[in-house]
Amino acid sequence: MLTALILTPFVLAFGYAGVHEYLRFKSDGRATYGLVFDEETGTSYVTGIGEEEEAYDPEEFNPDDYNDPVTAEGTEESRA
């Protein structure tokens, strides 16, 4: 009984996610998910990727390429 009580929220969450994804699949078709990098904030997140977009490749990541709001105000010399 205690095990069922502990597992119920997880089962409900996974069930809800499964139904939600199934309904999305029925209305939009197959989706591609991947990691996307936001250069404005310097963060990455998982989201649906359109056919014309590319997924973020962590192998090609250069942390100096994104717009850091703190260092964006300074010059190139102040970064070094």
KOLDREN-442411 format. One record per residue (C-alpha): residue number from 1; residue in one letter; chain; x, y, z. Coordinates in steps of 0.2 Angstrom, whole numbers, plus 5000, padded with zeros to 4 digits. Last residue first. Example, Ala and Ser with C-alpha at 12.3 -4.5 7.8 and 13.67 -1.06 7.14 Angstrom:
residues 2
SITE     i   aa   ch   east   north     up
SITE     2    S    A   5068    4995   5036
SITE     1    A    A   5062    4978   5039
***
This chain:
residues 80
SITE     i   aa   ch   east   north     up
SITE    80    A    A   5209    5195   4893
SITE    79    R    A   5191    5201   4894
SITE    78    S    A   5196    5219   4897
SITE    77    E    A   5206    5220   4881
SITE    76    E    A   5191    5215   4871
SITE    75    T    A   5181    5229   4878
SITE    74    G    A   5168    5230   4891
SITE    73    E    A   5149    5230   4890
SITE    72    A    A   5148    5213   4883
SITE    71    T    A   5158    5206   4898
SITE    70    V    A   5143    5206   4910
SITE    69    P    A   5129    5202   4897
SITE    68    D    A   5139    5187   4891
SITE    67    N    A   5135    5186   4873
SITE    66    Y    A   5140    5168   4867
SITE    65    D    A   5156    5165   4858
SITE    64    D    A   5168    5163   4872
SITE    63    P    A   5161    5147   4878
SITE    62    N    A   5165    5138   4862
SITE    61    F    A   5154    5123   4859
SITE    60    E    A   5158    5112   4844
SITE    59    E    A   5158    5096   4853
SITE    58    P    A   5142    5101   4862
SITE    57    D    A   5132    5101   4846
SITE    56    Y    A   5116    5111   4847
SITE    55    A    A   5103    5104   4835
SITE    54    E    A   5101    5112   4818
SITE    53    E    A   5085    5121   4812
SITE    52    E    A   5076    5120   4795
SITE    51    E    A   5066    5104   4800
SITE    50    G    A   5061    5112   4816
SITE    49    I    A   5068    5107   4833
SITE    48    G    A   5057    5103   4848
SITE    47    T    A   5065    5108   4864
SITE    46    V    A   5079    5103   4876
SITE    45    Y    A   5089    5117   4884
SITE    44    S    A   5105    5127   4883
SITE    43    T    A   5111    5142   4892
SITE    42    G    A   5123    5157   4887
SITE    41    T    A   5109    5170   4890
SITE    40    E    A   5109    5178   4873
SITE    39    E    A   5117    5164   4864
SITE    38    D    A   5103    5152   4868
SITE    37    F    A   5109    5134   4864
SITE    36    V    A   5097    5121   4858
SITE    35    L    A   5098    5103   4863
SITE    34    G    A   5087    5091   4853
SITE    33    Y    A   5069    5085   4850
SITE    32    T    A   5063    5080   4833
SITE    31    A    A   5044    5079   4830
SITE    30    R    A   5033    5067   4821
SITE    29    G    A   5015    5074   4816
SITE    28    D    A   5007    5090   4822
SITE    27    S    A   4990    5085   4828
SITE    26    K    A   4992    5066   4831
SITE    25    F    A   5009    5069   4838
SITE    24    R    A   5004    5082   4850
SITE    23    L    A   4990    5071   4856
SITE    22    Y    A   5002    5057   4859
SITE    21    E    A   5014    5069   4868
SITE    20    H    A   5001    5075   4880
SITE    19    V    A   4995    5057   4883
SITE    18    G    A   5012    5051   4887
SITE    17    A    A   5016    5067   4898
SITE    16    Y    A   5000    5064   4908
SITE    15    G    A   5004    5046   4910
SITE    14    F    A   5022    5050   4916
SITE    13    A    A   5015    5062   4928
SITE    12    L    A   5002    5050   4935
SITE    11    V    A   5014    5036   4937
SITE    10    F    A   5026    5047   4946
SITE     9    P    A   5012    5054   4958
SITE     8    T    A   5006    5036   4961
SITE     7    L    A   5023    5028   4965
SITE     6    I    A   5024    5033   4984
SITE     5    L    A   5006    5028   4987
SITE     4    A    A   5008    5012   4978
SITE     3    T    A   5023    5008   4988
SITE     2    L    A   5014    5012   5004
SITE     1    M    A   5000    5000   5000
***
